[in-house]
Amino acid sequence: MSFWDRIEASLADARKRTLGALLEALADRRRRRDEAAFSIALIALSAKMAKADGIVTDDEINAFQDFFHFPEQEADKVRMIYRLAQRDVAGYSEYVRRVAKIFEDSPAVLEDVLDCLFHVAVADGVAHPREIELLDETADAFGIAAPAYRRLKAAHLGLGDDDPHLVLGVEPGTSLEAVKTAYRALSRDHHPDALMARGVPPDLVRIAEGRMAAINAAYEQILTDYA
């Protein structure tokens, strides 16, 4: 069964119940490293995130379509999930809880999902305070480590005055060799092959580009201290 066929099969289930119930079922079946499960979770949370400031703008919808590429003949399946999520009476927090349960043993996947949500939140050029609150809530519910969340914020909102050591997850004063080791490990984790191995659809592997840019910027900034 193809990726899109699995999406369609899941949608048939969603029509019988609710999308929230479908997410719960995905968690119960422990469908790890599955592109369909990742995509359904992402589309559902993106739809909820787009409504966070009370208005779903064309920019937010277009941004989702920009980084989540899909064949035009499959567009109805994606729109169906989007509409189901927006109509569901379950709130954003409930969706976050269910997605966290699906990937509870795959923290890197949850970081990938959160990265996509940042794309949706800043799509209209403004990070609305309510959207930032929801991103903070999501990071907490997903158990995202502080350095990982700092990397995501730096990728989408800029490094600003943030300590580059915090972005790399190393303490100030760490040896140069330890900094290089941390940098190499992060580079491996955010390589396209690593994302595909943990179930991120091929068209979405480029979401890690912003994270790598933030990692590279922090690394280069730290290196200047050792020059």
C-alpha positions in Angstrom: 0.0 0.0 0.0 1.4 3.4 -1.0 1.9 6.3 1.3 -1.1 8.2 -0.1 -3.2 5.0 0.0 -2.5 4.7 3.7 -3.5 8.4 4.1 -6.8 7.6 2.3 -7.4 4.5 4.5 -6.9 6.6 7.6 -9.2 9.3 6.3 -12.0 6.7 5.8 -11.6 5.9 9.5 -11.6 9.6 10.4 -14.9 10.2 8.6 -16.5 7.5 10.7 -15.3 9.1 14.0 -13.2 12.2 14.6 -9.7 13.1 13.7 -8.9 13.3 17.3 -10.0 9.7 17.7 -7.9 8.7 14.7 -4.8 10.2 16.4 -5.6 8.2 19.5 -5.9 5.1 17.4 -2.5 5.7 15.7 -1.0 6.0 19.2 -2.6 2.8 20.4 -1.3 0.9 17.3 2.2 2.3 17.9 2.7 3.2 14.3 6.3 4.4 14.6 8.4 5.6 11.7 5.4 5.8 9.5 5.1 8.5 6.9 1.3 8.5 7.0 1.2 8.8 10.8 3.7 11.6 10.7 1.8 13.5 8.0 -1.6 13.1 9.6 -0.2 14.4 12.9 1.5 17.3 11.2 -1.5 18.3 9.1 -3.8 18.1 12.1 -1.6 20.2 14.3 -0.9 22.7 11.5 -4.6 23.3 11.1 -5.1 23.9 14.8 -2.0 26.1 14.9 -3.4 28.2 12.0 -6.5 29.0 14.0 -4.5 30.0 17.1 -4.8 33.7 16.6 -8.5 33.4 15.7 -8.0 33.8 11.9 -6.8 31.3 9.3 -5.0 33.5 6.7 -4.2 32.5 3.2 -0.5 33.0 4.0 -0.7 30.3 6.7 -2.5 27.9 4.5 -0.1 28.6 1.6 2.9 28.2 3.9 1.7 24.8 4.8 1.4 23.8 1.2 4.8 25.4 0.5 6.8 23.1 2.8 4.4 20.1 2.6 4.4 19.3 -1.1 1.9 16.8 -2.4 0.7 15.8 -5.9 -2.3 17.8 -6.9 -4.4 14.7 -7.4 -3.8 14.0 -3.7 -4.8 17.5 -2.6 -8.3 16.5 -1.5 -6.9 14.0 1.0 -4.8 16.8 2.6 -7.6 19.3 2.6 -9.9 16.7 4.2 -7.5 16.3 7.2 -7.1 20.0 7.5 -10.9 20.6 7.5 -11.5 17.7 10.0 -9.0 19.2 12.4 -10.4 22.7 12.2 -13.9 21.5 12.8 -13.1 19.1 15.6 -14.3 20.4 19.0 -11.1 19.0 20.6 -8.7 21.8 21.3 -5.1 22.2 20.4 -3.8 20.9 23.7 -5.7 17.6 23.2 -4.2 17.2 19.8 -0.7 17.9 21.1 -1.2 15.2 23.8 -2.3 12.6 21.2 0.6 13.4 18.9 3.1 13.2 21.8 1.7 9.7 22.6 2.1 8.5 19.0 5.8 9.4 19.0 6.6 9.2 22.7 9.7 7.0 22.0 10.9 9.1 19.1 11.8 12.6 20.4 13.6 13.5 17.2 10.4 13.0 15.3 8.5 15.3 17.7 11.2 17.9 17.1 10.6 17.6 13.3 6.9 18.1 13.9 7.5 21.2 16.1 9.8 22.6 13.4 7.0 22.4 10.9 4.6 24.1 13.3 7.1 27.0 13.5 6.8 27.3 9.7 3.0 27.7 10.0 3.2 30.1 13.0 5.5 32.6 11.3 4.1 32.2 7.8 2.3 35.6 7.8 5.5 37.3 8.9 4.4 37.8 12.5 4.9 35.4 15.4 1.6 36.1 17.2 1.9 35.9 21.0 -0.8 33.2 21.2 1.1 31.1 18.6 4.3 31.4 20.6 2.4 30.3 23.7 1.2 27.3 21.8 4.7 26.5 20.5 6.0 26.7 24.1 3.2 24.4 25.2 3.9 22.0 22.5 7.6 21.9 23.3 6.8 21.2 26.9 4.2 18.5 26.1 6.6 16.9 23.6 9.4 16.9 26.1 11.7 18.8 23.7 15.0 19.5 25.4 15.9 23.2 26.0 18.8 23.2 23.5 16.6 21.7 20.8 13.9 24.3 21.3 16.5 27.1 21.3 17.7 25.8 17.9 14.1 25.9 16.5 13.6 29.4 17.8 16.9 30.5 16.4 16.0 28.9 13.0 12.7 30.8 12.7 13.1 33.9 14.9 16.8 34.5 14.7 19.6 33.8 17.2 19.4 37.3 18.7 21.2 37.5 22.0 20.9 33.8 22.7 24.1 32.2 23.9 25.4 30.0 21.0 26.5 27.4 23.5 22.9 26.9 24.5 22.0 26.3 20.9 24.6 23.6 20.6 23.8 22.2 24.0 27.3 22.7 25.5 28.4 24.7 28.5 30.4 27.9 28.1 34.1 27.1 28.5 33.6 23.6 27.0 36.8 22.4 25.3 37.1 23.0 21.5 37.1 19.3 20.9 33.9 18.8 22.8 32.3 21.6 20.9 33.3 19.9 17.6 32.0 16.6 18.8 28.6 18.2 19.7 28.5 19.9 16.3 29.2 16.7 14.4 26.5 14.8 16.3 23.9 17.5 15.6 24.9 17.5 11.9 24.3 13.8 11.7 20.9 14.1 13.5 19.7 16.7 11.1 21.0 15.2 7.9 18.3 14.4 5.3 19.0 10.7 5.5 18.4 10.7 9.3 15.1 12.5 8.9 13.9 9.9 6.3 15.0 7.0 8.5 12.7 8.2 11.3 9.7 8.5 9.0 9.7 12.1 7.8 8.2 12.1 4.2 10.9 12.8 1.6 9.3 16.1 0.6 9.7 17.4 4.1 13.3 16.6 4.8 14.3 20.1 3.9 12.6 21.4 7.1 16.0 20.7 8.8 17.8 23.3 6.7 16.8 26.2 9.0 17.9 24.2 12.1 21.3 23.4 10.4 21.7 27.1 9.6 21.2 28.0 13.2 23.6 25.2 14.3 26.2 26.4 11.9 25.8 30.0 13.0 26.2 29.1 16.6 29.2 26.9 15.9 30.9 29.6 13.9 30.2 32.1 16.6 31.8 29.8 19.2 34.8 29.1 17.1 35.6 32.8 17.1 36.2 32.5 20.8 39.0 30.0 20.2 40.6 31.9 17.3 
